[in-house]
Amino acid sequence: MCGIVAYLGNQVAQPILIEGLKRLEYRGYDSAGVGLLKNGKLLLSRSVGRISALESMLADHDGETLGIGHTRWATHGGPSEKNAHPHVDFSGKIAVVHNGIIENYATLKKWLISEGCDFKSETDTEVVSNLIGYFYKNVDGSGGKRPSDGQNKFEWAVQRALNEIHGTYGLAIICTDFDNMMIGAKKGSPLILGVGENEYILASDASAIVKHTKQAIYLADNEMVIITSDGFRTKTIDNVVVSKDVKEIEFSLEAIELGGFEHFMLKEIFEQPQCLTTCLGGRLDIKNNRVVLGGIAAQLRELSRTRRVILTACGTAWHACLVGEFLIEQLARIPAETEYASEFRYRNPIIEDGTVVIAVSQSGETADTLAAVEQAKERGATVLGIVNAVGSTIARQTDSGVYLHVGPEIGVASTKAFTAQVAVLAMIAIELGRRRNLSHDETAGYIRELASIPEKIKTVLEQSDHIREIAKANIDRNNWLFLGRGFNYPVALEGALKLKEISYIHAEGLPAAEMKHGPIALITNGMPAVFIATKCSQYHKIIGNIEEVRARGGKTIVVGTEGDENIRNYADYLITVPDVADVLQPMVTVLPLQLLAYHAAVLRGHDVDKPRNLAKSVTVE
Ligand code: G6P
């Protein structure tokens, strides 16, 4: 949801900014821009479309070693050159790139216009540049407030403006009077400062930094950083000095490269055996028949006695939560429910004494999930996080949590994060079950089976070409159904979401038995219906549902269990998965659906990693 990158150092800034923006492009890609500063002169380039479009219009700049860049996902004002960042204030001195939303921009804009400031765009961001510009110009007459002794005027104007702003921001700001200074500030949107040797890179996430340095500081909300070639200082936006530890960025450059795959999504689908191995690694204690989750060890006792668990997330992570709900109820016999974070935060939720809330997020930055975490904390719940991005806001805001450890996920459509989220939820459910009601043998069985999954899913990946053929045979169909029961019902929802988001084919996911209450009316000759009909407790029931679709001319694409000959009679197309216990099946059955969506999108000629209108990290409401 918009990516920002800024550079100050001894190298030429422009190629570094462009490279950083390409790394951040998954956050937004409808327009982009860079601003370079040298000798008091600001050079601005902005363009609609991808970073490559911006790159092709750039002149060579070899002198500037300070600059800011932005890749946009439009919120206020459509994608256009004038709405692309950087935004420059009325005086032409202050340039800003911004990720987030300024909620009171309309009021501020009206006031700034009444004070004679010009606006050129429809964005909320331009209020930031103009407000900073306003205070910078009126430093001596701004409501009796003045810079403290010796305080730099630019720095002061930024603080003064940020104190008037409501909303969220990750900001990088430069001023034409300061050739050797950039300022970053954060509230609600991520911002990291990479600290290299004689160079600094400010960025929305570490992927734009790791090529240059692995040393970084993570800014907290309401903090700002003032960077010059002599070093950096951190303080709050209220001018209180804060000291920050420099931390090591945990992932490598290889993790964010394609590594021979055509798309990140395909790479990430194929990484799943390795990712699950890492995610489960050291956590399944087979010898002592228990699960070890260091991050929530202190909370497990409370969790095992809790009266109610609420799981909350958005998108794919919400589907993982639904699997988690079923797992916690089935294995630990604790009442659990799944809430969309965007609904939870606004519906005055009941949090009784002893309610535990689990927030699940790949990025750890999703605005709605973060707000749900804050809401739950305010109401006294213990809040745990299941997060992939180390050091992200949700990871820091929750009381404790479990990291996925699957490395950066770049493809906008989430794949490896989903299977790892389910794996973590399965580990939590098994451990709670062990403490509550599972027998020794039942616990041992689940732990052993979970440990075997990374190896088992390789057979699904081997069917990628076969799945491509299935996608090809149905590629002209514009409406699909995805149906599953029990633990595979959330997988059906996830399969439909994957197809929709990257291939733009309309798809609906349903619990299979619900079909007869309405959606069955949609079935016409040749309509693809994807059934997850593995050997499970509801096997015979779902075969009944397959019959209902076949009787109406639908084409059945069936995910069945290896060795199940009977299922062939019901499948126009069959994909097989290894046999695993019902409760652990989602980690296996989702893979064919990820591949189906991937191949359908490629066959339709879409940009798989950057689907239209979507962004990876949704840091706005
Ligand atoms: C966006 C992404 C989805 C993701 C959802 C939640 O919509 O496109 O792939 O599932 O956000 O993201 P999170 O980072 O919180 O898991």
Residues whose N, C-alpha, C, O or C-beta is under 5 A from the ligand:
A	BS01	G6P	C314 G315 T316 A317 V360 S361 Q362 S363 G364 T366 V412 A413 S414 A615 K616 V618
